[in-house]
Amino acid sequence: MINIWIEVEMKKFELYSVGLLSKSGDDKAAMCVAYANSLADLIQDIESNAGWRTDSNCAFKVAYIEEIVE
């Protein structure tokens, strides 16, 4: 029996909420970093949570996703 280990590098994405105006008039948006095998996997995860991204310290509706290439 031969065991083959295939390491799949997770892709890095930044998720943003809809922009809001702060009291000082600056644009603000919630943002977090997420890791997934693909954009399709990430979108499926977000859609399964009714469009919400929940993390240990935040929760927001995702409006924009950007893949980060390092």
PDB file of N, H, CA, C and O in Angstrom:
ATOM      1  N   MET A   1       0.833  -1.164   0.000  1.00  0.00           N
ATOM      2  CA  MET A   1       0.000   0.000   0.000  1.00  0.00           C
ATOM      3  C   MET A   1       0.890   1.244   0.000  1.00  0.00           C
ATOM      4  O   MET A   1       1.839   1.339   0.778  1.00  0.00           O
ATOM      5  N   ILE A   2       0.577   2.182  -0.870  1.00  0.00           N
ATOM      6  H   ILE A   2      -0.193   2.105  -1.503  1.00  0.00           H
ATOM      7  CA  ILE A   2       1.330   3.417  -0.957  1.00  0.00           C
ATOM      8  C   ILE A   2       0.423   4.575  -0.546  1.00  0.00           C
ATOM      9  O   ILE A   2      -0.654   4.767  -1.111  1.00  0.00           O
ATOM     10  N   ASN A   3       0.860   5.318   0.413  1.00  0.00           N
ATOM     11  H   ASN A   3       1.735   5.162   0.871  1.00  0.00           H
ATOM     12  CA  ASN A   3       0.137   6.507   0.832  1.00  0.00           C
ATOM     13  C   ASN A   3       0.762   7.726   0.176  1.00  0.00           C
ATOM     14  O   ASN A   3       1.975   7.923   0.245  1.00  0.00           O
ATOM     15  N   ILE A   4      -0.050   8.526  -0.447  1.00  0.00           N
ATOM     16  H   ILE A   4      -1.036   8.366  -0.502  1.00  0.00           H
ATOM     17  CA  ILE A   4       0.429   9.748  -1.077  1.00  0.00           C
ATOM     18  C   ILE A   4      -0.228  10.923  -0.370  1.00  0.00           C
ATOM     19  O   ILE A   4      -1.451  10.977  -0.235  1.00  0.00           O
ATOM     20  N   TRP A   5       0.591  11.857   0.075  1.00  0.00           N
ATOM     21  H   TRP A   5       1.584  11.813  -0.035  1.00  0.00           H
ATOM     22  CA  TRP A   5       0.090  13.045   0.754  1.00  0.00           C
ATOM     23  C   TRP A   5       0.114  14.193  -0.243  1.00  0.00           C
ATOM     24  O   TRP A   5       1.171  14.563  -0.754  1.00  0.00           O
ATOM     25  N   ILE A   6      -1.031  14.740  -0.508  1.00  0.00           N
ATOM     26  H   ILE A   6      -1.889  14.440  -0.093  1.00  0.00           H
ATOM     27  CA  ILE A   6      -1.121  15.891  -1.400  1.00  0.00           C
ATOM     28  C   ILE A   6      -1.505  17.091  -0.560  1.00  0.00           C
ATOM     29  O   ILE A   6      -2.579  17.133   0.040  1.00  0.00           O
ATOM     30  N   GLU A   7      -0.618  18.057  -0.528  1.00  0.00           N
ATOM     31  H   GLU A   7       0.255  18.023  -1.016  1.00  0.00           H
ATOM     32  CA  GLU A   7      -0.886  19.255   0.253  1.00  0.00           C
ATOM     33  C   GLU A   7      -1.487  20.308  -0.667  1.00  0.00           C
ATOM     34  O   GLU A   7      -0.876  20.715  -1.655  1.00  0.00           O
ATOM     35  N   VAL A   8      -2.685  20.737  -0.326  1.00  0.00           N
ATOM     36  H   VAL A   8      -3.181  20.406   0.476  1.00  0.00           H
ATOM     37  CA  VAL A   8      -3.367  21.769  -1.095  1.00  0.00           C
ATOM     38  C   VAL A   8      -3.261  23.068  -0.314  1.00  0.00           C
ATOM     39  O   VAL A   8      -3.731  23.173   0.820  1.00  0.00           O
ATOM     40  N   GLU A   9      -2.645  24.037  -0.933  1.00  0.00           N
ATOM     41  H   GLU A   9      -2.264  23.952  -1.853  1.00  0.00           H
ATOM     42  CA  GLU A   9      -2.494  25.316  -0.255  1.00  0.00           C
ATOM     43  C   GLU A   9      -3.807  26.078  -0.298  1.00  0.00           C
ATOM     44  O   GLU A   9      -4.418  26.247  -1.353  1.00  0.00           O
ATOM     45  N   MET A  10      -4.220  26.526   0.862  1.00  0.00           N
ATOM     46  H   MET A  10      -3.724  26.388   1.719  1.00  0.00           H
ATOM     47  CA  MET A  10      -5.460  27.283   0.959  1.00  0.00           C
ATOM     48  C   MET A  10      -5.248  28.666   0.347  1.00  0.00           C
ATOM     49  O   MET A  10      -4.171  29.253   0.452  1.00  0.00           O
ATOM     50  N   LYS A  11      -6.288  29.164  -0.285  1.00  0.00           N
ATOM     51  H   LYS A  11      -7.163  28.688  -0.371  1.00  0.00           H
ATOM     52  CA  LYS A  11      -6.247  30.509  -0.838  1.00  0.00           C
ATOM     53  C   LYS A  11      -6.716  31.487   0.221  1.00  0.00           C
ATOM     54  O   LYS A  11      -7.515  31.146   1.092  1.00  0.00           O
ATOM     55  N   LYS A  12      -6.213  32.694   0.134  1.00  0.00           N
ATOM     56  H   LYS A  12      -5.564  32.971  -0.574  1.00  0.00           H
ATOM     57  CA  LYS A  12      -6.521  33.729   1.119  1.00  0.00           C
ATOM     58  C   LYS A  12      -7.454  34.754   0.478  1.00  0.00           C
ATOM     59  O   LYS A  12      -7.218  35.210  -0.640  1.00  0.00           O
ATOM     60  N   PHE A  13      -8.506  35.106   1.196  1.00  0.00           N
ATOM     61  H   PHE A  13      -8.697  34.735   2.105  1.00  0.00           H
ATOM     62  CA  PHE A  13      -9.501  36.060   0.704  1.00  0.00           C
ATOM     63  C   PHE A  13      -9.765  37.117   1.765  1.00  0.00           C
ATOM     64  O   PHE A  13      -9.721  36.839   2.963  1.00  0.00           O
ATOM     65  N   GLU A  14     -10.042  38.335   1.305  1.00  0.00           N
ATOM     66  H   GLU A  14     -10.078  38.561   0.332  1.00  0.00           H
ATOM     67  CA  GLU A  14     -10.516  39.384   2.194  1.00  0.00           C
ATOM     68  C   GLU A  14     -12.000  39.568   1.918  1.00  0.00           C
ATOM     69  O   GLU A  14     -12.415  39.695   0.766  1.00  0.00           O
ATOM     70  N   LEU A  15     -12.800  39.580   2.983  1.00  0.00           N
ATOM     71  H   LEU A  15     -12.463  39.477   3.919  1.00  0.00           H
ATOM     72  CA  LEU A  15     -14.247  39.743   2.875  1.00  0.00           C
ATOM     73  C   LEU A  15     -14.618  41.104   3.459  1.00  0.00           C
ATOM     74  O   LEU A  15     -14.157  41.476   4.538  1.00  0.00           O
ATOM     75  N   TYR A  16     -15.454  41.838   2.732  1.00  0.00           N
ATOM     76  H   TYR A  16     -15.828  41.536   1.855  1.00  0.00           H
ATOM     77  CA  TYR A  16     -15.838  43.176   3.161  1.00  0.00           C
ATOM     78  C   TYR A  16     -17.349  43.285   3.266  1.00  0.00           C
ATOM     79  O   TYR A  16     -18.091  42.628   2.536  1.00  0.00           O
ATOM     80  N   SER A  17     -17.787  44.127   4.189  1.00  0.00           N
ATOM     81  H   SER A  17     -17.185  44.661   4.782  1.00  0.00           H
ATOM     82  CA  SER A  17     -19.207  44.448   4.312  1.00  0.00           C
ATOM     83  C   SER A  17     -19.514  45.647   3.418  1.00  0.00           C
ATOM     84  O   SER A  17     -18.622  46.194   2.771  1.00  0.00           O
ATOM     85  N   VAL A  18     -20.753  46.039   3.390  1.00  0.00           N
ATOM     86  H   VAL A  18     -21.478  45.595   3.916  1.00  0.00           H
ATOM     87  CA  VAL A  18     -21.145  47.266   2.703  1.00  0.00           C
ATOM     88  C   VAL A  18     -20.507  48.439   3.438  1.00  0.00           C
ATOM     89  O   VAL A  18     -20.414  48.433   4.665  1.00  0.00           O
ATOM     90  N   GLY A  19     -20.074  49.435   2.692  1.00  0.00           N
ATOM     91  H   GLY A  19     -20.150  49.440   1.695  1.00  0.00           H
ATOM     92  CA  GLY A  19     -19.473  50.606   3.304  1.00  0.00           C
ATOM     93  C   GLY A  19     -20.499  51.433   4.059  1.00  0.00           C
ATOM     94  O   GLY A  19     -21.645  51.568   3.628  1.00  0.00           O
ATOM     95  N   LEU A  20     -20.085  51.975   5.170  1.00  0.00           N
ATOM     96  H   LEU A  20     -19.155  51.866   5.520  1.00  0.00           H
ATOM     97  CA  LEU A  20     -20.932  52.837   6.003  1.00  0.00           C
ATOM     98  C   LEU A  20     -20.179  54.124   6.298  1.00  0.00           C
ATOM     99  O   LEU A  20     -18.948  54.146   6.293  1.00  0.00           O
ATOM    100  N   LEU A  21     -20.907  55.174   6.551  1.00  0.00           N
ATOM    101  H   LEU A  21     -21.907  55.155   6.556  1.00  0.00           H
ATOM    102  CA  LEU A  21     -20.273  56.427   6.950  1.00  0.00           C
ATOM    103  C   LEU A  21     -20.188  56.500   8.465  1.00  0.00           C
ATOM    104  O   LEU A  21     -21.163  56.236   9.169  1.00  0.00           O
ATOM    105  N   SER A  22     -19.019  56.858   8.951  1.00  0.00           N
ATOM    106  H   SER A  22     -18.228  57.073   8.379  1.00  0.00           H
ATOM    107  CA  SER A  22     -18.863  57.045  10.391  1.00  0.00           C
ATOM    108  C   SER A  22     -19.336  58.443  10.770  1.00  0.00           C
ATOM    109  O   SER A  22     -19.648  59.255   9.900  1.00  0.00           O
ATOM    110  N   LYS A  23     -19.386  58.718  12.053  1.00  0.00           N
ATOM    111  H   LYS A  23     -19.132  58.059  12.760  1.00  0.00           H
ATOM    112  CA  LYS A  23     -19.808  60.043  12.523  1.00  0.00           C
ATOM    113  C   LYS A  23     -18.882  61.140  12.000  1.00  0.00           C
ATOM    114  O   LYS A  23     -19.311  62.277  11.801  1.00  0.00           O
ATOM    115  N   SER A  24     -17.621  60.799  11.779  1.00  0.00           N
ATOM    116  H   SER A  24     -17.272  59.875  11.940  1.00  0.00           H
ATOM    117  CA  SER A  24     -16.662  61.783  11.278  1.00  0.00           C
ATOM    118  C   SER A  24     -16.741  61.953   9.763  1.00  0.00           C
ATOM    119  O   SER A  24     -16.039  62.791   9.199  1.00  0.00           O
ATOM    120  N   GLY A  25     -17.589  61.165   9.098  1.00  0.00           N
ATOM    121  H   GLY A  25     -18.160  60.483   9.556  1.00  0.00           H
ATOM    122  CA  GLY A  25     -17.758  61.268   7.654  1.00  0.00           C
ATOM    123  C   GLY A  25     -16.855  60.358   6.848  1.00  0.00           C
ATOM    124  O   GLY A  25     -16.892  60.394   5.618  1.00  0.00           O
ATOM    125  N   ASP A  26     -16.045  59.541   7.508  1.00  0.00           N
ATOM    126  H   ASP A  26     -16.016  59.512   8.507  1.00  0.00           H
ATOM    127  CA  ASP A  26     -15.163  58.608   6.823  1.00  0.00           C
ATOM    128  C   ASP A  26     -15.924  57.348   6.422  1.00  0.00           C
ATOM    129  O   ASP A  26     -16.848  56.921   7.115  1.00  0.00           O
ATOM    130  N   ASP A  27     -15.526  56.761   5.298  1.00  0.00           N
ATOM    131  H   ASP A  27     -14.776  57.108   4.735  1.00  0.00           H
ATOM    132  CA  ASP A  27     -16.099  55.474   4.904  1.00  0.00           C
ATOM    133  C   ASP A  27     -15.508  54.383   5.776  1.00  0.00           C
ATOM    134  O   ASP A  27     -14.299  54.347   6.005  1.00  0.00           O
ATOM    135  N   LYS A  28     -16.355  53.501   6.257  1.00  0.00           N
ATOM    136  H   LYS A  28     -17.337  53.530   6.071  1.00  0.00           H
ATOM    137  CA  LYS A  28     -15.922  52.365   7.080  1.00  0.00           C
ATOM    138  C   LYS A  28     -16.582  51.104   6.542  1.00  0.00           C
ATOM    139  O   LYS A  28     -17.677  51.154   5.983  1.00  0.00           O
ATOM    140  N   ALA A  29     -15.913  49.989   6.713  1.00  0.00           N
ATOM    141  H   ALA A  29     -15.023  49.949   7.167  1.00  0.00           H
ATOM    142  CA  ALA A  29     -16.485  48.697   6.340  1.00  0.00           C
ATOM    143  C   ALA A  29     -15.871  47.636   7.244  1.00  0.00           C
ATOM    144  O   ALA A  29     -14.710  47.736   7.642  1.00  0.00           O
ATOM    145  N   ALA A  30     -16.659  46.627   7.559  1.00  0.00           N
ATOM    146  H   ALA A  30     -17.602  46.545   7.236  1.00  0.00           H
ATOM    147  CA  ALA A  30     -16.120  45.489   8.299  1.00  0.00           C
ATOM    148  C   ALA A  30     -15.303  44.658   7.314  1.00  0.00           C
ATOM    149  O   ALA A  30     -15.662  44.546   6.142  1.00  0.00           O
ATOM    150  N   MET A  31     -14.219  44.084   7.786  1.00  0.00           N
ATOM    151  H   MET A  31     -13.928  44.175   8.738  1.00  0.00           H
ATOM    152  CA  MET A  31     -13.363  43.261   6.932  1.00  0.00           C
ATOM    153  C   MET A  31     -12.780  42.132   7.762  1.00  0.00           C
ATOM    154  O   MET A  31     -12.452  42.313   8.934  1.00  0.00           O
ATOM    155  N   CYS A  32     -12.655  40.975   7.148  1.00  0.00           N
ATOM    156  H   CYS A  32     -12.921  40.828   6.196  1.00  0.00           H
ATOM    157  CA  CYS A  32     -11.946  39.877   7.789  1.00  0.00           C
ATOM    158  C   CYS A  32     -11.246  39.057   6.713  1.00  0.00           C
ATOM    159  O   CYS A  32     -11.576  39.153   5.531  1.00  0.00           O
ATOM    160  N   VAL A  33     -10.294  38.268   7.126  1.00  0.00           N
ATOM    161  H   VAL A  33     -10.025  38.190   8.086  1.00  0.00           H
ATOM    162  CA  VAL A  33      -9.547  37.395   6.232  1.00  0.00           C
ATOM    163  C   VAL A  33     -10.094  35.986   6.387  1.00  0.00           C
ATOM    164  O   VAL A  33     -10.325  35.513   7.500  1.00  0.00           O
ATOM    165  N   ALA A  34     -10.296  35.325   5.261  1.00  0.00           N
ATOM    166  H   ALA A  34     -10.107  35.708   4.357  1.00  0.00           H
ATOM    167  CA  ALA A  34     -10.791  33.943   5.273  1.00  0.00           C
ATOM    168  C   ALA A  34      -9.899  33.090   4.383  1.00  0.00           C
ATOM    169  O   ALA A  34      -9.324  33.576   3.408  1.00  0.00           O
ATOM    170  N   TYR A  35      -9.795  31.836   4.724  1.00  0.00           N
ATOM    171  H   TYR A  35     -10.262  31.441   5.516  1.00  0.00           H
ATOM    172  CA  TYR A  35      -9.019  30.881   3.929  1.00  0.00           C
ATOM    173  C   TYR A  35      -9.954  29.796   3.431  1.00  0.00           C
ATOM    174  O   TYR A  35     -10.792  29.292   4.180  1.00  0.00           O
ATOM    175  N   ALA A  36      -9.806  29.437   2.152  1.00  0.00           N
ATOM    176  H   ALA A  36      -9.126  29.846   1.544  1.00  0.00           H
ATOM    177  CA  ALA A  36     -10.633  28.388   1.557  1.00  0.00           C
ATOM    178  C   ALA A  36      -9.863  27.762   0.397  1.00  0.00           C
ATOM    179  O   ALA A  36      -8.900  28.336  -0.112  1.00  0.00           O
ATOM    180  N   ASN A  37     -10.307  26.577  -0.008  1.00  0.00           N
ATOM    181  H   ASN A  37     -11.090  26.111   0.405  1.00  0.00           H
ATOM    182  CA  ASN A  37      -9.669  25.905  -1.143  1.00  0.00           C
ATOM    183  C   ASN A  37      -9.907  26.651  -2.444  1.00  0.00           C
ATOM    184  O   ASN A  37      -9.050  26.659  -3.328  1.00  0.00           O
ATOM    185  N   SER A  38     -11.078  27.283  -2.561  1.00  0.00           N
ATOM    186  H   SER A  38     -11.774  27.277  -1.843  1.00  0.00           H
ATOM    187  CA  SER A  38     -11.417  28.006  -3.785  1.00  0.00           C
ATOM    188  C   SER A  38     -12.468  29.066  -3.464  1.00  0.00           C
ATOM    189  O   SER A  38     -13.077  29.063  -2.394  1.00  0.00           O
ATOM    190  N   LEU A  39     -12.660  29.963  -4.414  1.00  0.00           N
ATOM    191  H   LEU A  39     -12.166  29.965  -5.283  1.00  0.00           H
ATOM    192  CA  LEU A  39     -13.693  30.981  -4.262  1.00  0.00           C
ATOM    193  C   LEU A  39     -15.066  30.332  -4.193  1.00  0.00           C
ATOM    194  O   LEU A  39     -15.926  30.773  -3.431  1.00  0.00           O
ATOM    195  N   ALA A  40     -15.274  29.290  -4.984  1.00  0.00           N
ATOM    196  H   ALA A  40     -14.575  28.932  -5.603  1.00  0.00           H
ATOM    197  CA  ALA A  40     -16.562  28.589  -4.975  1.00  0.00           C
ATOM    198  C   ALA A  40     -16.860  27.992  -3.600  1.00  0.00           C
ATOM    199  O   ALA A  40     -17.994  28.065  -3.128  1.00  0.00           O
ATOM    200  N   ASP A  41     -15.856  27.407  -2.958  1.00  0.00           N
ATOM    201  H   ASP A  41     -14.934  27.348  -3.342  1.00  0.00           H
ATOM    202  CA  ASP A  41     -16.044  26.849  -1.613  1.00  0.00           C
ATOM    203  C   ASP A  41     -16.392  27.942  -0.608  1.00  0.00           C
ATOM    204  O   ASP A  41     -17.254  27.756   0.252  1.00  0.00           O
ATOM    205  N   LEU A  42     -15.715  29.082  -0.724  1.00  0.00           N
ATOM    206  H   LEU A  42     -15.015  29.233  -1.422  1.00  0.00           H
ATOM    207  CA  LEU A  42     -15.978  30.191   0.183  1.00  0.00           C
ATOM    208  C   LEU A  42     -17.395  30.731  -0.008  1.00  0.00           C
ATOM    209  O   LEU A  42     -18.105  30.974   0.968  1.00  0.00           O
ATOM    210  N   ILE A  43     -17.801  30.916  -1.251  1.00  0.00           N
ATOM    211  H   ILE A  43     -17.224  30.718  -2.044  1.00  0.00           H
ATOM    212  CA  ILE A  43     -19.147  31.421  -1.528  1.00  0.00           C
ATOM    213  C   ILE A  43     -20.201  30.442  -1.021  1.00  0.00           C
ATOM    214  O   ILE A  43     -21.216  30.858  -0.462  1.00  0.00           O
ATOM    215  N   GLN A  44     -19.968  29.154  -1.211  1.00  0.00           N
ATOM    216  H   GLN A  44     -19.143  28.817  -1.664  1.00  0.00           H
ATOM    217  CA  GLN A  44     -20.910  28.149  -0.722  1.00  0.00           C
ATOM    218  C   GLN A  44     -21.044  28.236   0.803  1.00  0.00           C
ATOM    219  O   GLN A  44     -22.143  28.118   1.343  1.00  0.00           O
ATOM    220  N   ASP A  45     -19.928  28.440   1.480  1.00  0.00           N
ATOM    221  H   ASP A  45     -19.035  28.535   1.041  1.00  0.00           H
ATOM    222  CA  ASP A  45     -19.950  28.562   2.939  1.00  0.00           C
ATOM    223  C   ASP A  45     -20.731  29.804   3.362  1.00  0.00           C
ATOM    224  O   ASP A  45     -21.529  29.746   4.297  1.00  0.00           O
ATOM    225  N   ILE A  46     -20.508  30.918   2.682  1.00  0.00           N
ATOM    226  H   ILE A  46     -19.859  30.965   1.922  1.00  0.00           H
ATOM    227  CA  ILE A  46     -21.215  32.152   3.015  1.00  0.00           C
ATOM    228  C   ILE A  46     -22.708  32.014   2.719  1.00  0.00           C
ATOM    229  O   ILE A  46     -23.539  32.437   3.521  1.00  0.00           O
ATOM    230  N   GLU A  47     -23.051  31.424   1.573  1.00  0.00           N
ATOM    231  H   GLU A  47     -22.375  31.080   0.921  1.00  0.00           H
ATOM    232  CA  GLU A  47     -24.460  31.240   1.222  1.00  0.00           C
ATOM    233  C   GLU A  47     -25.172  30.308   2.186  1.00  0.00           C
ATOM    234  O   GLU A  47     -26.365  30.474   2.440  1.00  0.00           O
ATOM    235  N   SER A  48     -24.455  29.328   2.728  1.00  0.00           N
ATOM    236  H   SER A  48     -23.486  29.194   2.523  1.00  0.00           H
ATOM    237  CA  SER A  48     -25.081  28.414   3.687  1.00  0.00           C
ATOM    238  C   SER A  48     -25.394  29.112   5.004  1.00  0.00           C
ATOM    239  O   SER A  48     -26.147  28.594   5.829  1.00  0.00           O
ATOM    240  N   ASN A  49     -24.811  30.287   5.192  1.00  0.00           N
ATOM    241  H   ASN A  49     -24.200  30.707   4.522  1.00  0.00           H
ATOM    242  CA  ASN A  49     -25.059  31.083   6.397  1.00  0.00           C
ATOM    243  C   ASN A  49     -25.859  32.341   6.052  1.00  0.00           C
ATOM    244  O   ASN A  49     -25.719  33.371   6.711  1.00  0.00           O
ATOM    245  N   ALA A  50     -26.693  32.250   5.022  1.00  0.00           N
ATOM    246  H   ALA A  50     -26.806  31.413   4.486  1.00  0.00           H
ATOM    247  CA  ALA A  50     -27.591  33.334   4.586  1.00  0.00           C
ATOM    248  C   ALA A  50     -26.848  34.622   4.238  1.00  0.00           C
ATOM    249  O   ALA A  50     -27.382  35.717   4.421  1.00  0.00           O
ATOM    250  N   GLY A  51     -25.614  34.495   3.736  1.00  0.00           N
ATOM    251  H   GLY A  51     -25.180  33.606   3.588  1.00  0.00           H
ATOM    252  CA  GLY A  51     -24.847  35.664   3.328  1.00  0.00           C
ATOM    253  C   GLY A  51     -24.024  36.306   4.421  1.00  0.00           C
ATOM    254  O   GLY A  51     -23.366  37.321   4.195  1.00  0.00           O
ATOM    255  N   TRP A  52     -24.057  35.719   5.606  1.00  0.00           N
ATOM    256  H   TRP A  52     -24.592  34.894   5.790  1.00  0.00           H
ATOM    257  CA  TRP A  52     -23.332  36.266   6.745  1.00  0.00           C
ATOM    258  C   TRP A  52     -21.984  35.593   6.891  1.00  0.00           C
ATOM    259  O   TRP A  52     -21.842  34.397   6.636  1.00  0.00           O
ATOM    260  N   ARG A  53     -21.000  36.363   7.300  1.00  0.00           N
ATOM    261  H   ARG A  53     -21.115  37.334   7.507  1.00  0.00           H
ATOM    262  CA  ARG A  53     -19.707  35.829   7.718  1.00  0.00           C
ATOM    263  C   ARG A  53     -19.653  35.982   9.225  1.00  0.00           C
ATOM    264  O   ARG A  53     -19.727  37.097   9.742  1.00  0.00           O
ATOM    265  N   THR A  54     -19.527  34.898   9.917  1.00  0.00           N
ATOM    266  H   THR A  54     -19.467  33.992   9.498  1.00  0.00           H
ATOM    267  CA  THR A  54     -19.434  34.947  11.376  1.00  0.00           C
ATOM    268  C   THR A  54     -18.059  34.453  11.782  1.00  0.00           C
ATOM    269  O   THR A  54     -17.565  33.443  11.282  1.00  0.00           O
ATOM    270  N   ASP A  55     -17.469  35.174  12.678  1.00  0.00           N
ATOM    271  H   ASP A  55     -17.871  35.995  13.084  1.00  0.00           H
ATOM    272  CA  ASP A  55     -16.142  34.850  13.169  1.00  0.00           C
ATOM    273  C   ASP A  55     -16.187  34.935  14.685  1.00  0.00           C
ATOM    274  O   ASP A  55     -17.227  35.256  15.260  1.00  0.00           O
ATOM    275  N   SER A  56     -15.079  34.655  15.327  1.00  0.00           N
ATOM    276  H   SER A  56     -14.234  34.395  14.860  1.00  0.00           H
ATOM    277  CA  SER A  56     -15.074  34.689  16.789  1.00  0.00           C
ATOM    278  C   SER A  56     -15.279  36.097  17.343  1.00  0.00           C
ATOM    279  O   SER A  56     -15.715  36.258  18.483  1.00  0.00           O
ATOM    280  N   ASN A  57     -14.963  37.122  16.538  1.00  0.00           N
ATOM    281  H   ASN A  57     -14.609  36.991  15.612  1.00  0.00           H
ATOM    282  CA  ASN A  57     -15.093  38.482  17.064  1.00  0.00           C
ATOM    283  C   ASN A  57     -15.923  39.420  16.181  1.00  0.00           C
ATOM    284  O   ASN A  57     -15.965  40.621  16.446  1.00  0.00           O
ATOM    285  N   CYS A  58     -16.584  38.901  15.139  1.00  0.00           N
ATOM    286  H   CYS A  58     -16.549  37.925  14.924  1.00  0.00           H
ATOM    287  CA  CYS A  58     -17.411  39.780  14.315  1.00  0.00           C
ATOM    288  C   CYS A  58     -18.427  38.974  13.510  1.00  0.00           C
ATOM    289  O   CYS A  58     -18.306  37.759  13.356  1.00  0.00           O
ATOM    290  N   ALA A  59     -19.420  39.681  13.008  1.00  0.00           N
ATOM    291  H   ALA A  59     -19.518  40.668  13.134  1.00  0.00           H
ATOM    292  CA  ALA A  59     -20.408  39.085  12.105  1.00  0.00           C
ATOM    293  C   ALA A  59     -20.915  40.204  11.198  1.00  0.00           C
ATOM    294  O   ALA A  59     -21.272  41.280  11.677  1.00  0.00           O
ATOM    295  N   PHE A  60     -20.947  39.950   9.889  1.00  0.00           N
ATOM    296  H   PHE A  60     -20.657  39.076   9.500  1.00  0.00           H
ATOM    297  CA  PHE A  60     -21.444  40.942   8.950  1.00  0.00           C
ATOM    298  C   PHE A  60     -21.877  40.267   7.657  1.00  0.00           C
ATOM    299  O   PHE A  60     -21.441  39.159   7.342  1.00  0.00           O
ATOM    300  N   LYS A  61     -22.745  40.953   6.911  1.00  0.00           N
ATOM    301  H   LYS A  61     -23.099  41.853   7.168  1.00  0.00           H
ATOM    302  CA  LYS A  61     -23.166  40.486   5.597  1.00  0.00           C
ATOM    303  C   LYS A  61     -22.042  40.786   4.617  1.00  0.00           C
ATOM    304  O   LYS A  61     -21.536  41.907   4.573  1.00  0.00           O
ATOM    305  N   VAL A  62     -21.655  39.805   3.842  1.00  0.00           N
ATOM    306  H   VAL A  62     -22.066  38.894   3.877  1.00  0.00           H
ATOM    307  CA  VAL A  62     -20.559  39.967   2.892  1.00  0.00           C
ATOM    308  C   VAL A  62     -21.073  40.651   1.629  1.00  0.00           C
ATOM    309  O   VAL A  62     -22.057  40.218   1.031  1.00  0.00           O
ATOM    310  N   ALA A  63     -20.391  41.727   1.234  1.00  0.00           N
ATOM    311  H   ALA A  63     -19.591  42.079   1.721  1.00  0.00           H
ATOM    312  CA  ALA A  63     -20.766  42.462   0.035  1.00  0.00           C
ATOM    313  C   ALA A  63     -19.698  42.351  -1.049  1.00  0.00           C
ATOM    314  O   ALA A  63     -20.005  42.528  -2.228  1.00  0.00           O
ATOM    315  N   TYR A  64     -18.446  42.060  -0.674  1.00  0.00           N
ATOM    316  H   TYR A  64     -18.197  41.916   0.284  1.00  0.00           H
ATOM    317  CA  TYR A  64     -17.340  42.051  -1.614  1.00  0.00           C
ATOM    318  C   TYR A  64     -16.294  41.054  -1.155  1.00  0.00           C
ATOM    319  O   TYR A  64     -15.979  40.975   0.032  1.00  0.00           O
ATOM    320  N   ILE A  65     -15.751  40.288  -2.105  1.00  0.00           N
ATOM    321  H   ILE A  65     -16.007  40.353  -3.070  1.00  0.00           H
ATOM    322  CA  ILE A  65     -14.703  39.309  -1.806  1.00  0.00           C
ATOM    323  C   ILE A  65     -13.539  39.594  -2.735  1.00  0.00           C
ATOM    324  O   ILE A  65     -13.720  39.783  -3.937  1.00  0.00           O
ATOM    325  N   GLU A  66     -12.332  39.625  -2.161  1.00  0.00           N
ATOM    326  H   GLU A  66     -12.184  39.472  -1.184  1.00  0.00           H
ATOM    327  CA  GLU A  66     -11.141  39.848  -2.961  1.00  0.00           C
ATOM    328  C   GLU A  66     -10.119  38.768  -2.631  1.00  0.00           C
ATOM    329  O   GLU A  66      -9.781  38.563  -1.465  1.00  0.00           O
ATOM    330  N   GLU A  67      -9.624  38.073  -3.663  1.00  0.00           N
ATOM    331  H   GLU A  67      -9.898  38.239  -4.610  1.00  0.00           H
ATOM    332  CA  GLU A  67      -8.579  37.061  -3.445  1.00  0.00           C
ATOM    333  C   GLU A  67      -7.245  37.759  -3.290  1.00  0.00           C
ATOM    334  O   GLU A  67      -6.916  38.658  -4.063  1.00  0.00           O
ATOM    335  N   ILE A  68      -6.478  37.352  -2.302  1.00  0.00           N
ATOM    336  H   ILE A  68      -6.745  36.621  -1.674  1.00  0.00           H
ATOM    337  CA  ILE A  68      -5.166  37.935  -2.032  1.00  0.00           C
ATOM    338  C   ILE A  68      -4.104  36.990  -2.585  1.00  0.00           C
ATOM    339  O   ILE A  68      -4.021  35.825  -2.197  1.00  0.00           O
ATOM    340  N   VAL A  69      -3.304  37.516  -3.493  1.00  0.00           N
ATOM    341  H   VAL A  69      -3.372  38.462  -3.809  1.00  0.00           H
ATOM    342  CA  VAL A  69      -2.223  36.740  -4.081  1.00  0.00           C
ATOM    343  C   VAL A  69      -0.926  37.259  -3.496  1.00  0.00           C
ATOM    344  O   VAL A  69      -0.594  38.436  -3.637  1.00  0.00           O
ATOM    345  N   GLU A  70      -0.197  36.371  -2.839  1.00  0.00           N
ATOM    346  H   GLU A  70      -0.467  35.415  -2.725  1.00  0.00           H
ATOM    347  CA  GLU A  70       1.053  36.792  -2.182  1.00  0.00           C
ATOM    348  C   GLU A  70       2.241  36.338  -2.966  1.00  0.00           C
ATOM    349  O   GLU A  70       3.378  36.598  -2.571  1.00  0.00           O
TER     350      GLU A  70
END
